[in-house]
């Protein structure tokens, strides 16, 4: 009987987490992420705000069939502090909650007549570095993901560019449109591709640097795209470049780019991981110089633009689109902020060790819920930066 009691006790762990908003501004959908390393086997979880159950998510980050992190989202008034009750179970399955994010990878099928009817879903795809045309292996040319406010696809080629989907309404749309909105869907108020990226950074693509200009992610031994987490509160996708010869005369590196999209957010977290110290390597990132765009920089790592141009020709009616873009880096990683040229607003970056991180963010002027002038966009970015610099304080009690 004592043995059975011990097993039952170990099967369930309950504790509290304090989350405090340090600012006077109300915060919604603030990510709270808990490492599960010290809790043993976790198969399901329950999070409560007082007596109310709130959605949570368990993620297997390293794909070893063991959950590594618990995530939930906190809503806090200015200066408010809340205590959430977390219960971890050693059995069961993750609880289902309504999806607030979405991600997909689809193998291309040219026999399908309608662009958004593909259903050959895959979770991961790897190609050799000498693959002739990896760009056209996947439908919408790479993995895509979204929150209610945004939609992004990442090209599966040496550019690894982030291309953007603009919405009219706050909702998930990519499962229906698959990034190629049809005419009847446009009449129903669905969004569409809103940016032409070419060989530019688009929205914050990570590249090499040759001392004069950005370089593509080539040569590589293999390149991989995969989906790590599908939701319901965050989606995580990774781009893996094995054997990247980032700089001539230096050892090749393995690089993993991890993109995390939280529900309720128009910004996206970017983490860059290397398999070796890259202290003496130089890299680059930034945003496209949208045609005739207006630029903003706080000279402390936040750089943005607002402009109007034609997106790619796969959109409906090819109308001109207006977007606001932004990127935010840690000042410690910035080697130089380069003058704008016809293609990009560029940062040259480096890191001590094997990891750096930054955030990218955008809006479409089509949004009924968003921004419609450069001044509105830049003002919001300043407030967003303050929020990023003052994250909620999380304490396990």
Secondary structure in CASP SS format (residue, H / E / C, confidence):
PFRMAT SS
TARGET T0000
AUTHOR 0000-0000-0000
METHOD secondary structure of the structure
MODEL  1
X C 1.00
X H 1.00
X H 1.00
X H 1.00
X H 1.00
X H 1.00
X H 1.00
X H 1.00
X H 1.00
X H 1.00
X C 1.00
X E 1.00
X E 1.00
X E 1.00
X E 1.00
X E 1.00
X E 1.00
X E 1.00
X E 1.00
X E 1.00
X C 1.00
X C 1.00
X C 1.00
X C 1.00
X C 1.00
X C 1.00
X E 1.00
X E 1.00
X E 1.00
X E 1.00
X E 1.00
X E 1.00
X E 1.00
X E 1.00
X E 1.00
X C 1.00
X H 1.00
X H 1.00
X H 1.00
X C 1.00
X C 1.00
X C 1.00
X C 1.00
X E 1.00
X E 1.00
X E 1.00
X E 1.00
X E 1.00
X E 1.00
X C 1.00
X C 1.00
X E 1.00
X E 1.00
X E 1.00
X C 1.00
X E 1.00
X E 1.00
X E 1.00
X E 1.00
X C 1.00
X C 1.00
X C 1.00
X C 1.00
X C 1.00
X C 1.00
X C 1.00
X C 1.00
X C 1.00
X E 1.00
X E 1.00
X E 1.00
X E 1.00
X E 1.00
X E 1.00
X E 1.00
X E 1.00
X C 1.00
X C 1.00
X C 1.00
X C 1.00
X E 1.00
X E 1.00
X E 1.00
X E 1.00
X E 1.00
X E 1.00
X E 1.00
X E 1.00
X E 1.00
X C 1.00
X C 1.00
X C 1.00
X C 1.00
X C 1.00
X C 1.00
X C 1.00
X C 1.00
X C 1.00
X C 1.00
X C 1.00
X C 1.00
X E 1.00
X E 1.00
X E 1.00
X C 1.00
X E 1.00
X E 1.00
X C 1.00
X C 1.00
X C 1.00
X C 1.00
X C 1.00
X C 1.00
X C 1.00
X C 1.00
X C 1.00
X C 1.00
X C 1.00
X C 1.00
X C 1.00
X E 1.00
X C 1.00
X C 1.00
X E 1.00
X E 1.00
X E 1.00
X E 1.00
X E 1.00
X C 1.00
X C 1.00
X C 1.00
X C 1.00
X C 1.00
X H 1.00
X H 1.00
X H 1.00
X C 1.00
X E 1.00
X H 1.00
X H 1.00
X H 1.00
X C 1.00
X C 1.00
X E 1.00
X E 1.00
X E 1.00
X C 1.00
X C 1.00
X C 1.00
X C 1.00
X E 1.00
X E 1.00
X E 1.00
X E 1.00
X C 1.00
X C 1.00
X C 1.00
X C 1.00
X C 1.00
X C 1.00
X C 1.00
X E 1.00
X E 1.00
X E 1.00
X E 1.00
X E 1.00
X C 1.00
X C 1.00
X C 1.00
X C 1.00
X C 1.00
X C 1.00
X C 1.00
X H 1.00
X H 1.00
X H 1.00
X H 1.00
X C 1.00
X C 1.00
X C 1.00
X C 1.00
X C 1.00
X H 1.00
X H 1.00
X H 1.00
X H 1.00
X H 1.00
X C 1.00
X C 1.00
X C 1.00
X C 1.00
X E 1.00
X E 1.00
X C 1.00
X C 1.00
X C 1.00
X C 1.00
X C 1.00
X C 1.00
X C 1.00
X C 1.00
X E 1.00
X E 1.00
X C 1.00
X C 1.00
X C 1.00
X E 1.00
X E 1.00
X E 1.00
X C 1.00
X C 1.00
X C 1.00
X C 1.00
X E 1.00
X E 1.00
X C 1.00
X C 1.00
X C 1.00
X C 1.00
X C 1.00
X C 1.00
X E 1.00
X E 1.00
X E 1.00
X E 1.00
X E 1.00
X E 1.00
X E 1.00
X E 1.00
X C 1.00
X C 1.00
X C 1.00
X C 1.00
X E 1.00
X E 1.00
X E 1.00
X E 1.00
X E 1.00
X E 1.00
X E 1.00
X E 1.00
X E 1.00
X E 1.00
X E 1.00
X C 1.00
X C 1.00
X C 1.00
X C 1.00
X C 1.00
X C 1.00
X C 1.00
X C 1.00
X E 1.00
X E 1.00
X E 1.00
X E 1.00
X E 1.00
X E 1.00
X E 1.00
X E 1.00
X E 1.00
X E 1.00
X C 1.00
X C 1.00
X C 1.00
X C 1.00
X E 1.00
X E 1.00
X E 1.00
X E 1.00
X E 1.00
X E 1.00
X E 1.00
X E 1.00
X C 1.00
X C 1.00
X C 1.00
X C 1.00
X C 1.00
X C 1.00
X C 1.00
X C 1.00
X E 1.00
X E 1.00
X E 1.00
X E 1.00
X E 1.00
X E 1.00
X C 1.00
X C 1.00
X C 1.00
X C 1.00
X C 1.00
X E 1.00
X E 1.00
X E 1.00
X E 1.00
X C 1.00
X C 1.00
X C 1.00
X C 1.00
X E 1.00
X E 1.00
X E 1.00
X E 1.00
X E 1.00
X E 1.00
X E 1.00
X E 1.00
X E 1.00
X C 1.00
X C 1.00
X C 1.00
X C 1.00
X C 1.00
X C 1.00
X C 1.00
X C 1.00
X C 1.00
X E 1.00
X E 1.00
X E 1.00
X E 1.00
X E 1.00
X E 1.00
X E 1.00
X E 1.00
X E 1.00
X E 1.00
X C 1.00
X H 1.00
X H 1.00
X H 1.00
X E 1.00
X E 1.00
X E 1.00
X E 1.00
X C 1.00
X C 1.00
X C 1.00
X C 1.00
X C 1.00
X C 1.00
X E 1.00
X E 1.00
X E 1.00
X E 1.00
X E 1.00
X E 1.00
X C 1.00
X C 1.00
X C 1.00
X C 1.00
X C 1.00
X E 1.00
X E 1.00
X E 1.00
X E 1.00
X E 1.00
X E 1.00
X E 1.00
X E 1.00
X E 1.00
X E 1.00
X C 1.00
X C 1.00
X C 1.00
X C 1.00
X C 1.00
X C 1.00
X C 1.00
X C 1.00
X C 1.00
X H 1.00
X H 1.00
X H 1.00
X H 1.00
X H 1.00
X H 1.00
X H 1.00
X H 1.00
X H 1.00
X H 1.00
X H 1.00
X H 1.00
X H 1.00
X H 1.00
X H 1.00
X H 1.00
X C 1.00
X C 1.00
X C 1.00
X E 1.00
X E 1.00
X E 1.00
X E 1.00
X C 1.00
END
